[in-house]
Amino acid sequence: MKNSISILGSGWLGLPLIDMFVKQGYAVKASTRNIDKLPLLSQHGATGYIVDTQLAIPKDFLDSETLIINITGKDFDAYQKLALAIASSPVQKVLMVSSTSVYLNLNRQVSEDEAAENPDSALWQIEQLLQTHEGFTTTIVRFSGLIGGRRHPGRFFSQGKVISQPLAPVNLIHLDDCLGIIDAIIQQQSWGEVYNGCADFHPAKREFYGYWAAQLGLPEPKSLDDDTPQDWKIVSNQKVQQRLAYQFIHPDLYRLSFDD
């Protein structure tokens, strides 16, 4: 069990997490809901499990020291069952991948240590469930919009989607920094915390997505008029830099590379 990690969810972020921890010598268990994906997990060096949080969680999957929850579901009842399963397992530490969408649009900067969350957010309620559970200790990492790998921002509005609130600032984070922050939390054993993961720069939506569309030779995305109401927030990343001494790999959103 020592130096073992279970990863619930093996998609865009989950597979690179497997690669990172296998390279570091961890015994990695990873979940999928698709039986056809099990060979892929094995190729990446993980022991694969079929896990559906709506159903019973395999006990062997939770036979690890640390669990990373990296799924998009927001079913509170399913998370209650998951929390009970974790509490009765060898798992001691939980890292939940969450989102900065839990913050209200307050037209200012928001940080982890203030009451800026939307209490009606299903995701925030799930965070509270896990953080207040007595059976294990949880750290929450809230990532902003995800880019990197094959997630190229130049394509986000390429199918005729319209940019709403074009003057509002973007809050984004590159895949490499998602991995780096999770690694820093686990290596430094920073448990019982909440961290934001977001790049330093926050250009306006229209400017940013227009720039990256041009890099792909695509037309400038359509956007609503500038005088539309601007509801926005700027997500602070100061805590992760100060508490974990984390240095962002991609602080500048205009100097990025993608897998294409």
C-alpha positions, 0 to 999 in steps of 0.5 A: 500500500505504501507509495501507492496511488489510486486515480479515479478517472483516466481521461485528459488529465488522468492518463498523464497522471498515471505516466507521471506517478509510474515514472516516479515509482508509484504503484498506480491503480486507475479507473475507467467506466469503459472495459475497452480502455483497460488495455490502454491503462495497462500499457501506461503501467497502471492496474486498471479497474472498472469503476462506476461511482453509482455502484459499489466501488471495488475494494482492491481499487481503494487499497492505496495510501492516496486517492485522486478523484478526477471525475466530472460527475456531480451526483451528490448521492454518489459522492456520499457513497464514495466517501463511505467507501473511502472511509472504510478503506486503507486510503488516508489522503484524498486529492479532489480535482475541482474547478474554479467555477465554484467561485461567484463572478464578483467582478474582482479577484477571488482566492481560496481563503475568502467566502467567494464560492457559490453555496448553490454550486453542486461541486462546492457542496461535494468539496465540503462533503469530502473536506469535512469527512472524518474518515480521511483528509482531503485537499481540493485543487481547483483548476481553471479552464483546461488547455494543453495536449490536444485541447487547443484554445484556437478551436474552442469557438471554431464551430460557430460558437459565440464568445459571450462577454468578450471583454471578460478575462480568461482563467486558464491552466495548462496541462503541464501545470495541472500535473505540476501542482498535483505533484507538489501537493503530494510530494509536500504532503499538503493535506487539508488545503484548498488550492487554485490552479490558474495561469498568471495572465488573464487577457480578454476572451476575444483577444485571447481566443482570436489570437489562437484561432489565427495561429491555426489559420481559422477565422476570428471567433464571433463575439457579442457586443462589447456593451453586453454585461460583463460578469467575471472574476480573476482567479488568484494563484498566489497561494499555490506559489507561496505555500508550495513554492510552485513556479508555473511552467506556463504562466504566459498564455501566449507562449504555449505548445500543443499536441497536434 
